[in-house]
Amino acid sequence: MTATALSHQPANARRLFLGSCMALIATSTAFAAVGASMLAIKNQFVLTNAQVGWIGGAALWGFTVSMVVFGPFVDVLGMRNLLRLAFVAHLAGTLIMIFAGGFTSLFLGALVIAMGNGLVEAACNPLVAAIYPNDKTVKLNHFHVWFPGGTVLGGLAAYALDQSGLTDWRLKLALIVIPTVLYGIIFFGQEWPETERVRAGHTTGEMWRATLLNPLFILLLGCMAITGSLELGPNRWVPAVLQAGGIAGILVLVYINGLMALLRWRAGDVVHRVRPTGVLFVCAVLAGLGLFALSYAETTAAAFAAATVFALGVCYFWPTMLGLVAERNVRGGALALALMGGMGMAAPGLVASPAMGRIADRYAHERLPVTETVAVLRDAAAQFPTLAASAPGKQGDDLRAAASAAQSVVTANALRAVESSGGASPIAARATAVLGPADNFGGRMSFRWIAPFSGVIAVVFAVLFVSDRRRAAESTPLEPAAVTA
């Protein structure tokens, strides 16, 4: 490392990096906790897959709102202030979801949490680039180890709660508070460096021009929409889809993210040997193959095998895309990184996750066995009014609502109403037995529909990789003395 680079590294760089990693753990714990709660929330509040998709989607595109609104002004507002706002959003959003009374408040809470997540990315990506100017792609990969790493920690904690009998989904959401308090403590009272763009003397006007008028950046922005959708869209659905098929979906999600974390920690070996565009090409191919395999996974062994290929595919997408932009567009600064991160969350949040929910609903409905479904709903419509007459308060209301749903239409959502309101009754167990395989099939089909998009970005990254190699071959080699200077 040169003397110039060393002078740019603040004395508290390691503490700032630690705080950034802890803030990202809070972000990933939020993803894990919301994902682990999806099925319970869907059943308790009798939501459709599409509504669940919107809640999951809000946890993604809300990230974009805060990144796009605050990211371009990191230099003006300061990284310290953005992380203070993130701290408040993480706490407030968690409380809103815990005390939610229905779809609207669940959606709002997920949105506020996501805005906290976006503020973390908006502040910490340029912070890591600023304190490690000579190793940006590798250190961004090391920083982003803690997105899948935090998902592993949060997922294991959620699984431990389930195994200990503490199955209330609100306890899973409360896990978000732990890393939030810790990163608040780590960052408290610290000095903050200037961003790399400010330190280099590039003006705000240059930043906007270098970002919005750069054809390569616009191309990479489109690729980020697809890479984000391939990684985060399916990740939101894996626990619920596999659990509906009798597979421990949360353990598969933990495995995926554990493998991703390990691979990102070894990113230096990969990125230094292969150009980022080459890494991204291989990842695109593997991600598509992994999603196709997941769409056929009907056993635990098949699910873990498919998850391995999927994890190998998506592990380097996010940090390597950011590193590629940070290396090739220094003038773009925090704006370029904010737009990339925002797009990476907006696409799965606004498009991929809701679309996967709609696809899952359609195929689940088609998969329902008509005779068994009609029998379950007919019996529920007959039994629940009698049970409701002796049930107290909300339980009686739920039973009457379930009876009404069972009488009205033969749909997966009517079965969910029976499943949610029937408690431990035999009729609820019958509803689960009919609904589970259909929901599992619908979810797996949504994986199959999104997989072909990997082919689009594979072509783009292949062209960029070939272009990089040709440019490197045509350039004049530096003299040995210049290399060591």
C-alpha positions in Angstrom: 0.0 0.0 0.0 1.3 3.4 -0.9 2.0 6.3 1.5 -0.8 8.2 -0.1 -3.3 5.5 0.5 -2.1 5.1 4.1 -2.6 8.8 4.7 -6.2 8.4 3.6 -7.0 5.7 6.1 -8.2 7.1 9.4 -6.9 5.9 12.7 -10.3 4.5 13.7 -10.7 2.7 10.4 -11.1 -0.7 12.0 -13.7 0.5 14.4 -15.6 2.2 11.6 -15.5 -1.0 9.6 -16.6 -3.1 12.6 -19.6 -0.7 13.1 -20.4 -0.9 9.4 -20.4 -4.7 9.6 -22.6 -4.7 12.7 -25.1 -2.3 11.0 -25.2 -4.7 8.1 -25.9 -7.5 10.5 -28.9 -5.5 11.7 -30.0 -5.2 8.1 -29.6 -8.9 7.4 -31.2 -10.0 10.7 -34.2 -7.9 9.6 -34.3 -9.9 6.3 -34.0 -13.2 8.1 -36.6 -12.4 10.8 -39.2 -11.1 8.3 -38.5 -14.1 6.0 -38.8 -16.6 8.9 -42.1 -14.9 9.9 -43.7 -14.9 6.5 -45.7 -18.1 6.8 -46.9 -17.4 10.4 -47.9 -13.8 9.4 -49.7 -15.2 6.3 -51.7 -17.7 8.4 -52.4 -15.4 11.4 -53.7 -12.5 9.3 -55.2 -14.7 6.5 -53.2 -13.0 3.7 -52.8 -14.0 0.1 -49.4 -14.9 -1.3 -49.7 -11.6 -3.2 -50.1 -9.6 0.0 -47.2 -11.4 1.6 -45.2 -10.6 -1.5 -46.1 -6.9 -1.0 -44.9 -7.1 2.6 -41.7 -8.8 1.6 -41.4 -6.4 -1.3 -41.7 -3.4 1.0 -38.8 -4.7 2.9 -36.9 -4.4 -0.3 -38.1 -1.4 -2.2 -38.3 0.8 1.0 -34.5 0.3 1.0 -34.5 2.0 -2.4 -36.5 5.0 -1.2 -34.0 5.9 1.5 -31.0 5.2 -0.8 -32.2 7.3 -3.6 -33.4 10.1 -1.4 -30.4 10.2 1.0 -27.6 8.5 -1.0 -26.8 11.4 -3.3 -26.5 13.7 -0.3 -24.1 11.7 1.8 -21.4 14.3 1.5 -23.8 17.1 2.6 -25.8 15.3 5.4 -22.8 13.2 6.6 -22.5 9.5 7.1 -22.8 9.9 10.9 -26.3 11.5 10.5 -27.5 8.9 8.0 -26.6 6.1 10.4 -28.4 7.9 13.3 -31.5 7.9 11.1 -30.9 4.2 10.3 -30.8 3.4 14.1 -34.1 5.1 14.7 -35.7 3.4 11.6 -34.6 -0.1 12.7 -36.1 0.3 16.1 -39.3 2.1 15.0 -40.1 -0.3 12.1 -39.6 -3.4 14.3 -42.0 -2.0 16.9 -44.6 -1.2 14.2 -44.5 -4.8 12.9 -44.6 -6.3 16.4 -47.7 -4.4 17.3 -49.3 -4.7 13.8 -53.1 -5.4 13.5 -53.2 -6.3 9.9 -51.8 -6.0 6.4 -51.5 -2.2 6.4 -49.4 -1.9 9.6 -47.3 -4.9 8.7 -46.6 -3.3 5.3 -45.7 0.0 7.0 -43.4 -1.6 9.5 -41.6 -3.5 6.8 -41.2 -0.3 4.9 -39.7 1.6 7.8 -37.3 -1.2 8.6 -36.3 -1.3 4.9 -35.6 2.5 5.0 -33.2 1.9 7.9 -31.5 -0.8 5.8 -31.1 1.5 2.9 -29.6 4.2 5.1 -27.0 1.7 6.3 -26.0 0.9 2.7 -26.1 4.6 1.6 -23.6 5.5 4.4 -21.5 2.4 4.7 -20.7 1.6 1.1 -18.9 5.0 0.5 -17.4 4.7 4.0 -15.8 1.4 3.2 -14.5 2.7 -0.1 -13.1 5.8 1.6 -11.2 3.9 4.4 -9.8 1.2 2.0 -9.1 3.1 -1.3 -6.6 0.6 -2.7 -8.7 -2.5 -2.1 -12.3 -1.4 -2.7 -13.8 -4.5 -4.4 -12.3 -7.0 -1.9 -13.2 -4.9 1.2 -16.7 -4.3 -0.1 -17.0 -8.1 -0.4 -15.7 -8.5 3.2 -18.2 -5.9 4.4 -21.0 -7.7 2.6 -20.0 -11.0 4.2 -22.2 -9.8 7.0 -25.4 -9.7 4.9 -25.5 -13.5 4.4 -23.5 -13.9 7.7 -26.1 -11.9 9.6 -28.9 -13.8 7.9 -27.3 -17.0 9.2 -27.1 -15.6 12.7 -30.7 -14.3 12.6 -31.9 -17.5 10.9 -30.3 -19.8 13.5 -31.7 -17.6 16.3 -35.2 -17.8 14.8 -34.8 -21.6 14.4 -33.6 -21.9 18.1 -36.7 -20.0 19.2 -38.9 -22.4 17.3 -37.2 -25.4 18.8 -37.5 -24.1 22.3 -41.2 -23.6 21.9 -41.1 -19.8 21.5 -42.8 -19.8 18.2 -44.4 -16.3 18.2 -43.2 -14.5 15.1 -42.9 -11.3 17.1 -40.0 -12.7 19.1 -38.2 -13.3 15.8 -38.7 -9.7 14.8 -37.4 -8.6 18.2 -34.0 -10.1 17.3 -33.4 -7.0 15.0 -33.0 -4.9 18.1 -29.8 -6.6 19.3 -27.4 -5.7 16.5 -29.1 -2.3 16.2 -28.2 -1.4 19.7 -24.6 -2.7 19.2 -23.9 -0.7 16.1 -25.2 2.4 17.8 -22.7 1.8 20.6 -19.8 1.2 18.3 -20.4 4.3 16.2 -21.0 6.6 19.2 -18.5 9.4 19.4 -16.4 8.5 16.4 -14.7 10.8 13.9 -15.8 10.3 10.3 -13.6 10.6 7.1 -14.5 12.5 3.9 -15.9 10.4 1.1 -13.5 9.4 -1.7 -15.2 11.7 -4.2 -14.8 14.8 -1.9 -11.2 13.8 -1.1 -10.3 13.6 -4.8 -11.7 17.1 -5.4 -14.4 16.1 -7.8 -17.4 18.5 -7.8 -21.0 17.6 -7.2 -21.8 18.4 -10.9 -19.0 16.0 -12.0 -20.6 13.3 -9.8 -24.0 13.7 -11.5 -22.6 13.9 -15.0 -20.3 10.9 -14.4 -23.2 8.9 -13.2 -26.3 9.8 -15.3 -24.5 10.4 -18.6 -22.3 7.3 -18.5 -23.5 4.5 -20.8 -21.6 1.8 -19.0 -23.1 2.9 -15.7 -26.6 2.8 -17.2 -25.9 -0.7 -18.5 -24.6 -1.9 -15.1 -27.7 -0.3 -13.4 -29.9 -2.5 -15.5 -27.8 -5.6 -14.7 -28.1 -4.7 -11.0 -31.9 -4.9 -11.3 -31.6 -8.4 -12.5 -28.8 -9.6 -10.1 -30.7 -8.2 -7.2 -33.9 -9.9 -8.3 -32.2 -13.2 -8.8 -30.6 -13.1 -5.3 -33.2 -11.3 -3.1 -36.5 -12.3 -4.7 -36.0 -16.1 -4.2 -34.3 -15.6 -0.8 -37.5 -14.0 0.5 -39.5 -17.1 -0.6 -37.2 -20.0 0.2 -38.3 -20.5 3.9 -42.1 -20.4 3.3 -42.0 -22.4 0.0 -39.9 -25.2 1.3 -41.6 -25.3 4.7 -45.0 -25.7 2.9 -43.4 -28.8 1.3 -42.4 -30.3 4.7 -38.7 -29.2 4.3 -37.0 -27.1 7.0 -36.8 -24.0 4.8 -35.2 -21.8 7.4 -32.2 -24.3 7.6 -31.9 -24.2 3.8 -31.9 -20.4 4.0 -29.2 -20.5 6.7 -27.1 -22.9 4.6 -27.4 -20.7 1.5 -26.3 -17.6 3.4 -23.6 -19.3 5.4 -22.0 -20.5 2.1 -22.4 -17.1 0.6 -20.6 -15.5 3.6 -17.7 -18.0 3.4 -17.3 -17.4 -0.3 -17.4 -13.6 0.1 -14.7 -13.8 2.8 -12.5 -15.5 0.2 -13.3 -12.9 -2.4 -9.7 -11.6 -2.5 -8.5 -14.9 -4.0 -11.2 -14.8 -6.7 -11.2 -11.1 -7.6 -7.4 -10.9 -7.8 -7.2 -13.8 -10.2 -10.3 -13.2 -12.4 -11.6 -9.9 -13.6 -14.9 -8.9 -11.8 -16.8 -9.2 -15.2 -15.6 -12.8 -15.5 -16.7 -13.5 -11.9 -20.1 -12.0 -12.7 -20.5 -14.1 -15.8 -19.9 -17.4 -14.0 -22.2 -16.3 -11.2 -25.0 -15.6 -13.6 -24.8 -19.0 -15.1 -24.7 -20.8 -11.8 -27.6 -18.7 -10.3 -29.9 -19.7 -13.2 -29.0 -23.3 -12.8 -29.5 -23.2 -9.1 -33.0 -21.6 -9.4 -34.1 -24.2 -12.0 -32.9 -26.9 -9.6 -34.8 -25.4 -6.7 -37.9 -25.4 -8.8 -37.7 -29.2 -8.9 -36.6 -29.7 -5.3 -39.2 -31.9 -3.5 -36.9 -33.6 -0.9 -34.5 -32.2 1.7 -31.4 -33.6 -0.2 -32.5 -32.1 -3.5 -33.2 -28.7 -1.8 -29.7 -28.6 -0.2 -28.1 -29.6 -3.5 -29.9 -27.0 -5.4 -29.2 -24.4 -2.7 -25.5 -25.1 -3.1 -25.5 -24.2 -6.8 -27.8 -21.2 -6.1 -25.5 -19.8 -3.4 -22.4 -20.3 -5.6 -24.2 -18.2 -8.2 -25.5 -15.3 -6.2 -22.6 -15.0 -3.6 -20.6 -12.3 -5.5 -23.4 -10.5 -7.3 -24.0 -7.6 -4.9 -20.5 -6.5 -3.7 -18.8 -7.2 -7.0 -21.3 -5.0 -8.9 -20.7 -2.2 -6.3 -16.9 -2.8 -6.5 -17.0 -2.7 -10.3 -18.8 0.7 -10.2 -16.5 2.1 -7.5 -13.4 1.2 -9.5 -14.6 2.4 -12.9 -16.5 5.5 -11.8 -14.7 7.2 -9.0 -16.3 10.6 -10.0 -19.8 9.0 -9.5 -19.0 8.7 -5.8 -21.8 8.1 -3.3 -24.5 8.8 -6.0 -23.4 5.9 -8.2 -23.2 3.5 -5.3 -26.6 4.7 -4.0 -28.3 4.2 -7.3 -26.8 0.8 -7.8 -27.9 -0.3 -4.3 -31.3 1.3 -4.7 -31.9 -0.5 -8.0 -30.7 -3.8 -6.5 -33.5 -3.5 -4.0 -36.2 -1.8 -6.0 -36.3 -4.4 -8.7 -36.9 -7.4 -6.4 -39.1 -5.3 -4.1 -41.4 -3.7 -6.7 -41.3 -6.3 -9.4 -39.7 -9.7 -8.6 -41.1 -10.5 -5.1 -44.8 -9.5 -5.9 -44.6 -11.2 -9.3 -43.3 -14.4 -7.6 -46.2 -14.1 -5.2 -48.8 -13.8 -8.0 -47.2 -16.7 -9.9 -47.2 -18.8 -6.7 -50.9 -18.0 -6.1 -51.9 -19.0 -9.7 -50.1 -22.3 -9.7 -51.1 -23.1 -6.1 -54.8 -22.6 -7.0 -54.4 -24.9 -10.1 -52.7 -27.5 -7.9 -55.4 -27.8 -5.3 -57.2 -31.2 -5.4 -60.8 -30.2 -6.0 -62.5 -33.0 -4.2 -60.4 -32.7 -1.0 -60.6 -28.9 -1.0 -64.4 -28.9 -1.3 -64.7 -31.5 1.4 -62.5 -29.5 3.8 -64.3 -26.2 3.2 -67.7 -27.8 3.4 -66.9 -29.4 6.8 -65.4 -26.1 8.0 -68.5 -24.1 7.0 -70.6 -26.6 8.9 -68.5 -26.9 12.1 -67.1 -23.4 12.6 -70.3 -21.5 13.4 -71.0 -23.9 16.2 -67.5 -23.5 17.6 -67.7 -19.7 17.2 -70.8 -19.6 19.4 -68.8 -20.8 22.4 -65.5 -19.1 21.5 -64.5 -15.8 23.2 -63.8 -12.5 21.5 -61.5 -12.5 18.5 -61.3 -16.3 18.3 -65.1 -16.4 17.7 -64.8 -13.6 15.1 -62.0 -15.5 13.3 -64.1 -18.7 13.2 -67.1 -16.9 11.8 -64.9 -15.2 9.2 -63.3 -18.6 8.3 -66.8 -20.2 8.0 -67.8 -17.3 5.7 -64.7 -17.8 3.6 -65.2 -21.5 3.4 -68.8 -21.0 2.1 -67.9 -18.3 -0.5 -65.2 -19.7 -2.9 -62.9 -22.6 -3.3 -59.5 -20.9 -3.1 -56.2 -21.4 -1.3 -57.0 -18.3 0.8 -60.2 -19.9 2.1 -58.1 -22.9 3.2 -55.7 -20.5 4.9 -58.6 -19.0 6.8 -59.6 -22.5 8.0 -56.0 -23.4 8.8 -55.5 -20.1 10.8 -58.7 -20.2 12.8 -59.1 -23.9 13.4 -56.3 -24.1 16.0 -55.5 -27.7 16.8 -58.8 -29.1 15.4 -58.7 -31.9 12.9 -60.3 -29.7 10.2 -57.4 -27.3 10.5 -54.9 -30.1 10.1 -56.8 -31.3 7.0 -56.6 -27.8 5.5 -52.9 -27.7 6.1 -52.5 -31.2 4.5 -54.3 -29.9 1.3 -52.8 -26.5 1.2 -49.1 -27.3 1.9 -48.3 -29.2 -1.3 -50.1 -26.7 -3.4 -48.3 -23.7 -1.9 -45.0 -25.6 -2.2 -45.6 -26.3 -5.9 -46.7 -22.7 -6.6 -43.6 -21.3 -4.9 -41.3 -23.7 -6.8 -42.8 -22.6 -10.1 -42.1 -19.0 -9.2 -38.4 -20.0 -9.0 -38.6 -21.5 -12.5 -40.2 -18.4 -14.0 -37.4 -16.0 -12.7 -34.4 -18.2 -13.6 -34.2 -17.4 -17.3 -33.3 -13.8 -16.6 -29.9 -15.1 -15.6 -29.2 -15.7 -19.2 -29.7 -12.0 -20.1 -27.0 -10.8 -17.7 -24.7 -13.7 -18.6 -24.5 -12.4 -22.1 -23.8 -8.8 -20.9 -21.0 -9.9 -18.5 -19.5 -12.2 -21.2 -19.3 -9.3 -23.6 -17.8 -7.0 -20.9 -15.3 -9.7 -20.0 -14.1 -10.2 -23.6 -13.9 -6.4 -24.0 -11.7 -6.2 -20.9 -9.4 -8.9 -22.1 -9.0 -7.3 -25.5 -8.3 -3.9 -24.0 -5.7 -5.3 -21.7 -4.0 -7.1 -24.5 -3.9 -4.0 -26.7 -2.6 -1.7 -23.9 1.2 -1.0 -23.6 2.7 -2.9 -20.7 4.2 -0.7 -18.0 8.0 -0.7 -17.4 9.0 -2.7 -14.3 10.2 0.5 -12.6 6.8 2.1 -13.1 5.1 -0.9 -11.7 7.0 -0.7 -8.4 6.9 3.1 -8.1 
